[in-house]
Amino acid sequence: MSHRFAALPVLAAVPPLLGLALWPASAVDPATWVTVALVVPLTLGQLAWHLRRLTWLRVVLWPVLAWLALSLLSYLLPEHWVAHAAWNRLAEGLVPGSHVDDWRPPLLVMVSLTLLGLGLHSRTRANLGAPLLLTTTGLVLAGQALEHRHGHSLLAMAAPWPVIGAQACLLLAQLIDALGGWRVTRGSIRRALWPSLLLALIALIFWHHQKVLVEHALKAGVQAQGQRLADRLSGEIDAHLAAMRRFAASWEWLNAPPSSERWARQASLYHRDFRYFLNIAFIDTDSRIRRVYPLDEVNRRLIGTRLFDAQPGGREALERALDGEGVGRTEIIGLLQGQPGIIHYLPVARDDDGRILGAVGMVVGLQSLADTLFRQVDPHATALALFEGDRLLAYQGPAQRQGPWQHAADIDISGKSLTLITRPARDALLARRSRLPVISLMVGLTLSYLLYLALFARHRMLLQHRQVRRSNRELRREVRTRADLQKEVEWLAEHDELTRLPNRRRFMQVLDAQAEIRPLSLLLCDIDHFKRINDRFGHLVGDRYLAELGRLGRDVIGAAGGTFARFGGEEFIACLPGFDTDAAVAVAERLRRRLAEAGLDHEDGSPMTLSVGVATLGEGPLTPEVLLQEADDALYRAKARGRDRVERATPRADLTRAGI
């Protein structure tokens, strides 16, 4: 447990890092404040888990996870489900003037904080995926570092370096607290972690690739929009130049300057189509304005103005037209109307002799021209700026929250080069942003988590199955051992271990089973002078002699269809169903001879001999005690008459009459 105390110094490094991220406070964006506000309760939750205060952990963890879940929805939900503008309205409801980006952490920061929170929620248990959650957090932190260093995305992806360091400290503290508990399942963790972690890495790489493609598509859209507006502006200029030539040519057949009424009527038709004409004027050969349309308050003051004096910047172009050298065009100059613009002068000559009557001047205000074009674009969605070099001629659009990309398109106006800069608003780009990259990232991370759980559970199940199989094998072995012992106990309960013959108990069972067979003979056998063998040769030799007798009896009696058993000590007994007295005596004699010929000798070289008493039940019910007593009496007589012999039993009635 001592290793767990190392988590405390790591957690202690989090507050200084967060303080560094918030200094100076005036330069900190709202998203960083929100991120810090989420990291603080996660730090407290980690401390609560370290101290095993589960109630504290739940209190600080659930609000953080709820806020992160809501932030995740703002990234995931399609635009046609919940519009980006709706999220902004929700943010403005919290703080007027704020946007949704001010209330949610950057995407990768949100993912890493969510993973850290889920790691705490799982109490760093391996079976709930904590190893994958923490290692995936490490991958996401590496992604933040790369995005912070090299990225310039539409969506904010990474936190400032101090906040990344604070997240790394939280990750390290969780690992220190968790590693001790993972020792038991480290084999299952290794089996499940690497494939699922590889899938998480693939999901991050695929997300980054999709994000780049989506941003390239948005950039291409910005470029296409800017070029389309520039082409439209160029086309508008070409159209009004052609209209000017037709207008100037319409006066040449008069051979006199136009009247005020005719001028107003003809000029109104052109002004209606080209509203950005500040005026259409007729200038005499002395450069004085004689006719002007529209005759508003500003233009009315211009009648009689000598342009050579009032507008010297356009003198060269006007002289060219008045000298009959063709169309004269000014540079971009300050107009008398108070805005920058260009004036086109077209000569008007008599039709009969070609003498110059004057010039038609068409004043194009660039601000008015740009406004005519800009009105076709939503000013809240796109910022437009028209430049001549570094000089701003016209501007429309949002002053704040502009997108990260712009497109500059060159426009040629009568040989003059202008630049139209198109820059969509950030909110407009976010509304057009595809949610597919974020969805694919979340799906990939979810699949990697499910894969980990499946692989971990499978490996644990395999281990359990192996343990069960091992236990089953041991159990079967134990059962077999116990069965063998049981069989041995049962066998020993009915057999003599030395001679391997049935014992007295088993013999009595056999006798009961054959109680209905007539005739039924019993042979009661006793080794002669067996005590001498034990005394002279020892009990081991005696045991060998007994075992040999058992083998001989089993062979002889078994061949006759009977049962040979050890009755006790050096006494043996045999049952011969279906054998009368003579047949039983013959079998007994055969056994006696086999023993005498077996080479089992006494110390003096004489063979070991056997005395046998034979009793036969010819008819009537079987009384085992009576039959055994008759066989025992016959054995006693065999002993009394010199041993090594077979004696027939005398029926109990004869014994009574004889007084025995």
LINPE-V797611 format. One record per residue. N is the residue number from 1. RES is the residue in one letter. OMEGA is omega in radians with two decimals (NA if undefined). Layout:
# LINPE-V797611
n;res;omega
N;RES;OMEGA
N;RES;OMEGA
This chain:
# LINPE-V797611
n;res;omega
1;M;-3.06
2;S;-3.11
3;H;-3.10
4;R;-3.14
5;F;3.10
6;A;3.13
7;A;-3.09
8;L;3.08
9;P;3.12
10;V;3.09
11;L;-3.14
12;A;3.13
13;A;-3.07
14;V;-3.12
15;P;3.10
16;P;3.12
17;L;3.10
18;L;3.08
19;G;3.09
20;L;3.13
21;A;-3.09
22;L;-3.14
23;W;-0.18
24;P;-3.03
25;A;-3.09
26;S;-3.10
27;A;-3.07
28;V;3.13
29;D;-3.08
30;P;-3.12
31;A;3.11
32;T;3.07
33;W;3.13
34;V;-3.14
35;T;3.12
36;V;3.13
37;A;3.08
38;L;-3.13
39;V;-3.10
40;V;3.11
41;P;3.05
42;L;3.08
43;T;3.09
44;L;3.09
45;G;3.09
46;Q;3.09
47;L;3.11
48;A;3.11
49;W;3.11
50;H;3.14
51;L;-3.14
52;R;3.05
53;R;-2.99
54;L;3.12
55;T;3.08
56;W;-3.14
57;L;-3.13
58;R;-3.09
59;V;-3.08
60;V;-3.01
61;L;-3.03
62;W;3.09
63;P;3.12
64;V;-3.14
65;L;3.11
66;A;3.13
67;W;3.11
68;L;3.10
69;A;3.10
70;L;3.09
71;S;3.12
72;L;3.10
73;L;3.14
74;S;3.06
75;Y;-2.95
76;L;-2.96
77;L;-3.13
78;P;-3.10
79;E;-3.11
80;H;3.01
81;W;3.08
82;V;-3.07
83;A;3.09
84;H;3.11
85;A;3.11
86;A;3.07
87;W;3.11
88;N;3.10
89;R;3.08
90;L;3.11
91;A;3.12
92;E;3.07
93;G;3.09
94;L;3.10
95;V;-3.13
96;P;3.12
97;G;-3.14
98;S;3.12
99;H;-3.10
100;V;3.13
101;D;3.12
102;D;-3.03
103;W;-3.14
104;R;3.10
105;P;3.04
106;P;-2.97
107;L;-3.09
108;L;3.07
109;V;3.11
110;M;3.14
111;V;-3.11
112;S;3.11
113;L;3.09
114;T;3.13
115;L;3.10
116;L;3.11
117;G;3.10
118;L;3.07
119;G;3.07
120;L;-3.13
121;H;3.10
122;S;-3.10
123;R;3.10
124;T;3.12
125;R;-3.08
126;A;-3.10
127;N;3.06
128;L;3.01
129;G;-3.11
130;A;3.12
131;P;3.12
132;L;3.14
133;L;-3.07
134;L;3.12
135;T;3.06
136;T;3.05
137;T;3.08
138;G;3.09
139;L;-3.12
140;V;3.08
141;L;3.06
142;A;3.07
143;G;3.07
144;Q;-3.14
145;A;3.13
146;L;3.13
147;E;-3.12
148;H;-3.06
149;R;-3.01
150;H;-2.97
151;G;3.01
152;H;-2.96
153;S;3.04
154;L;3.07
155;L;3.02
156;A;-3.05
157;M;-2.96
158;A;3.07
159;A;3.03
160;P;-3.07
161;W;3.13
162;P;3.12
163;V;3.04
164;I;3.10
165;G;3.11
166;A;3.09
167;Q;3.12
168;A;3.10
169;C;3.09
170;L;3.12
171;L;-3.12
172;L;3.13
173;A;3.10
174;Q;3.14
175;L;3.14
176;I;3.14
177;D;-2.99
178;A;-2.98
179;L;-3.14
180;G;-3.13
181;G;-3.12
182;W;-3.06
183;R;-3.06
184;V;-3.06
185;T;-3.04
186;R;3.10
187;G;3.11
188;S;3.12
189;I;-3.14
190;R;-3.13
191;R;-3.06
192;A;-2.96
193;L;-2.98
194;W;3.10
195;P;-3.12
196;S;3.10
197;L;3.07
198;L;3.09
199;L;3.09
200;A;3.10
201;L;3.10
202;I;3.11
203;A;3.12
204;L;3.13
205;I;3.14
206;F;3.09
207;W;-3.12
208;H;3.12
209;H;3.13
210;Q;3.12
211;K;3.12
212;V;3.13
213;L;3.14
214;V;-3.14
215;E;3.04
216;H;3.12
217;A;3.10
218;L;3.09
219;K;3.12
220;A;3.08
221;G;3.09
222;V;3.13
223;Q;-3.14
224;A;3.12
225;Q;3.14
226;G;-3.14
227;Q;3.12
228;R;3.10
229;L;3.12
230;A;3.12
231;D;3.13
232;R;3.12
233;L;3.10
234;S;3.12
235;G;3.12
236;E;-3.14
237;I;3.10
238;D;-3.13
239;A;-3.09
240;H;3.05
241;L;3.10
242;A;3.12
243;A;3.12
244;M;-3.13
245;R;3.12
246;R;-3.13
247;F;-3.14
248;A;-3.12
249;A;-3.08
250;S;-3.11
251;W;-3.03
252;E;-3.11
253;W;-3.12
254;L;-3.10
255;N;3.11
256;A;3.08
257;P;-3.10
258;P;3.05
259;S;-3.11
260;S;-3.10
261;E;-3.13
262;R;3.14
263;W;-3.12
264;A;-3.11
265;R;-3.09
266;Q;-3.09
267;A;-3.12
268;S;3.13
269;L;-3.14
270;Y;-3.12
271;H;3.12
272;R;-3.13
273;D;-3.08
274;F;-3.03
275;R;-3.12
276;Y;2.97
277;F;3.11
278;L;2.96
279;N;3.00
280;I;-2.99
281;A;2.98
282;F;-3.09
283;I;3.13
284;D;-3.04
285;T;3.09
286;D;3.10
287;S;3.10
288;R;3.12
289;I;-3.12
290;R;3.13
291;R;3.13
292;V;3.07
293;Y;0.01
294;P;-3.05
295;L;3.11
296;D;-3.04
297;E;-3.12
298;V;-3.08
299;N;-3.13
300;R;-3.14
301;R;-3.09
302;L;-3.11
303;I;-3.12
304;G;-3.13
305;T;3.09
306;R;-2.99
307;L;3.11
308;F;-3.13
309;D;-3.03
310;A;-3.07
311;Q;-3.06
312;P;3.14
313;G;-3.13
314;G;-3.05
315;R;-3.09
316;E;-3.14
317;A;-3.14
318;L;3.11
319;E;3.13
320;R;-3.14
321;A;-3.11
322;L;3.08
323;D;3.11
324;G;-3.11
325;E;3.10
326;G;-3.09
327;V;3.07
328;G;-3.11
329;R;3.11
330;T;2.89
331;E;3.01
332;I;-3.02
333;I;3.03
334;G;-3.09
335;L;3.10
336;L;3.12
337;Q;3.04
338;G;3.08
339;Q;3.11
340;P;3.14
341;G;-3.13
342;I;3.09
343;I;3.06
344;H;3.09
345;Y;3.10
346;L;-3.11
347;P;3.04
348;V;-3.07
349;A;3.05
350;R;-3.10
351;D;-3.05
352;D;-3.08
353;D;3.09
354;G;-3.14
355;R;-3.09
356;I;3.07
357;L;-3.10
358;G;-3.12
359;A;3.02
360;V;3.11
361;G;3.09
362;M;-3.05
363;V;3.14
364;V;3.04
365;G;-3.09
366;L;3.08
367;Q;3.13
368;S;3.10
369;L;3.13
370;A;3.13
371;D;3.10
372;T;3.11
373;L;-3.05
374;F;-3.14
375;R;3.12
376;Q;-3.09
377;V;3.11
378;D;-3.10
379;P;3.11
380;H;-3.08
381;A;-3.04
382;T;3.03
383;A;3.14
384;L;3.12
385;A;3.12
386;L;-3.06
387;F;2.83
388;E;-3.00
389;G;3.08
390;D;-3.07
391;R;3.12
392;L;3.14
393;L;-3.11
394;A;-3.13
395;Y;3.03
396;Q;3.05
397;G;-3.14
398;P;3.14
399;A;-3.11
400;Q;3.07
401;R;3.03
402;Q;-3.12
403;G;-3.08
404;P;-3.05
405;W;3.04
406;Q;3.12
407;H;3.11
408;A;3.14
409;A;3.13
410;D;3.13
411;I;3.11
412;D;3.10
413;I;3.12
414;S;3.12
415;G;3.12
416;K;-3.08
417;S;3.05
418;L;3.13
419;T;3.07
420;L;3.14
421;I;3.12
422;T;-3.14
423;R;-3.13
424;P;3.05
425;A;-3.13
426;R;-3.12
427;D;3.11
428;A;3.10
429;L;3.13
430;L;3.10
431;A;3.13
432;R;-3.08
433;R;3.05
434;S;3.10
435;R;-3.04
436;L;3.14
437;P;-3.13
438;V;3.11
439;I;3.14
440;S;3.10
441;L;-3.13
442;M;3.11
443;V;-3.14
444;G;3.13
445;L;3.10
446;T;3.12
447;L;3.11
448;S;3.10
449;Y;3.11
450;L;3.10
451;L;3.11
452;Y;-3.12
453;L;-3.13
454;A;-3.12
455;L;3.13
456;F;-3.14
457;A;3.14
458;R;-3.13
459;H;3.10
460;R;3.12
461;M;3.09
462;L;3.11
463;L;3.12
464;Q;3.10
465;H;3.10
466;R;3.12
467;Q;3.12
468;V;3.12
469;R;3.11
470;R;3.11
471;S;3.12
472;N;3.11
473;R;3.12
474;E;3.13
475;L;3.11
476;R;3.11
477;R;3.11
478;E;3.13
479;V;3.11
480;R;3.12
481;T;-3.14
482;R;3.10
483;A;3.11
484;D;3.10
485;L;3.13
486;Q;3.10
487;K;-3.14
488;E;3.11
489;V;3.12
490;E;-3.14
491;W;3.13
492;L;3.11
493;A;-3.07
494;E;-3.08
495;H;3.05
496;D;-3.03
497;E;-3.07
498;L;-3.03
499;T;-3.10
500;R;3.14
501;L;3.00
502;P;3.11
503;N;-3.07
504;R;-3.12
505;R;3.14
506;R;-3.13
507;F;-3.14
508;M;3.07
509;Q;3.12
510;V;3.14
511;L;3.09
512;D;-3.13
513;A;-3.09
514;Q;-3.04
515;A;-3.09
516;E;-3.08
517;I;3.10
518;R;-0.11
519;P;-3.13
520;L;-3.07
521;S;3.05
522;L;3.06
523;L;3.08
524;L;-2.99
525;C;3.09
526;D;-3.14
527;I;-3.12
528;D;3.06
529;H;-3.12
530;F;-3.14
531;K;3.11
532;R;3.14
533;I;3.12
534;N;-3.10
535;D;-3.07
536;R;-3.04
537;F;-3.11
538;G;-3.05
539;H;3.13
540;L;3.09
541;V;3.10
542;G;3.11
543;D;3.14
544;R;3.13
545;Y;3.12
546;L;3.14
547;A;3.13
548;E;3.07
549;L;3.10
550;G;3.13
551;R;-3.14
552;L;-3.14
553;G;3.12
554;R;-3.13
555;D;-3.05
556;V;-3.09
557;I;3.13
558;G;3.11
559;A;3.13
560;A;3.14
561;G;-3.13
562;G;-3.14
563;T;3.14
564;F;-3.05
565;A;3.04
566;R;-3.04
567;F;3.14
568;G;-3.13
569;G;3.12
570;E;3.13
571;E;3.10
572;F;-3.11
573;I;3.14
574;A;3.09
575;C;-3.13
576;L;3.13
577;P;3.13
578;G;3.14
579;F;3.02
580;D;-3.04
581;T;-3.10
582;D;-3.14
583;A;3.13
584;A;3.12
585;V;3.13
586;A;3.11
587;V;3.13
588;A;3.11
589;E;3.14
590;R;3.12
591;L;-3.12
592;R;-3.12
593;R;-3.14
594;R;3.14
595;L;-3.13
596;A;-3.11
597;E;-3.04
598;A;3.13
599;G;3.10
600;L;-2.96
601;D;2.97
602;H;-3.12
603;E;-3.13
604;D;3.11
605;G;3.10
606;S;-3.10
607;P;3.03
608;M;-3.05
609;T;-3.02
610;L;3.01
611;S;-3.03
612;V;2.99
613;G;-3.07
614;V;3.06
615;A;-3.08
616;T;3.03
617;L;-3.09
618;G;-3.11
619;E;3.14
620;G;-3.12
621;P;-3.12
622;L;2.95
623;T;-3.01
624;P;-3.09
625;E;-3.13
626;V;-3.11
627;L;3.11
628;L;3.14
629;Q;3.11
630;E;3.12
631;A;3.14
632;D;3.10
633;D;3.13
634;A;3.10
635;L;3.14
636;Y;3.13
637;R;3.12
638;A;3.10
639;K;-3.08
640;A;-3.07
641;R;2.99
642;G;3.09
643;R;3.14
644;D;-3.12
645;R;3.12
646;V;3.13
647;E;3.06
648;R;3.09
649;A;3.04
650;T;-3.13
651;P;-3.04
652;R;-3.13
653;A;3.12
654;D;3.13
655;L;-3.13
656;T;-3.13
657;R;-3.12
658;A;3.13
659;G;3.12
660;I;NA
